[in-house]
Amino acid sequence: MSAKSSLRTQQNVAPLRRPRATAPGAGQRAAEARFDRLVYERVRLGIMSALAVTDELTFSELKAMFEVSDGNLSAHARKLEEAGYVSCTKSFADRRPKSAYRLTATGRAALNRYLDHVEAVIKIMRR
């Protein structure tokens, strides 16, 4: 291993890449057309899809729907919440914590972009 590559490894820096020449505005179009990896994951896509057709779902309802562990669902929901795709309201019902999730306008737009992308891929593949 060379001194440069070991330094990169130690600093967790990605290898240097030469920037591509692009037409004006191409970067923005590419970013808009890019697959949203946050939505792509099965559980997160499921959460967003379920919330798109239901105003609000509780943590327990989502857990039963997707048959995942508390920790797994919590991690996925947190990622969506951090991205602003879902909102979470915490309260208590019969002395038990209750988390209720809703799809935000940003989340609905992200889901629609994802679905548009998938539909475009399907159209191309069926030609």
Steps between C-alpha positions, in 0.01 A plus 500: 500500500637838404536788743225695322246216505570417865452869587164499317395185686597651834303817427198314350527713188366372170751469216541817295300511177525735207179706459300434183423777254123551489261728323351791701208375709586132439606449859164616630309281255715200594442565870124517446498180296720312745350209689419604858687233697325610818159406358628192314549277806209254549386603848537874438313472169232303681468758776469785251254309281280407795500858625417626150162326517434542875512828690680356802640167617644408838831330561315181599292502181810547284687230690218249445465604135865435412583230758824664613659543840457813710860602439481443125180701460627772730821540297313522169240741637773719647678524162175608334432749778853647475449546125172680567298230319290403802402672822464324833273604786567336835236474770371262764190279486412305816846579640667346197705700253338551161687617191286607206649558156379718212638555152615858446461699178874453441458125552206483259705686237796264553272195470346637180848568352602144590185354341550714187854369473388138536225551240755650256731201548211259442399684181855480366530131583171412329595659165 
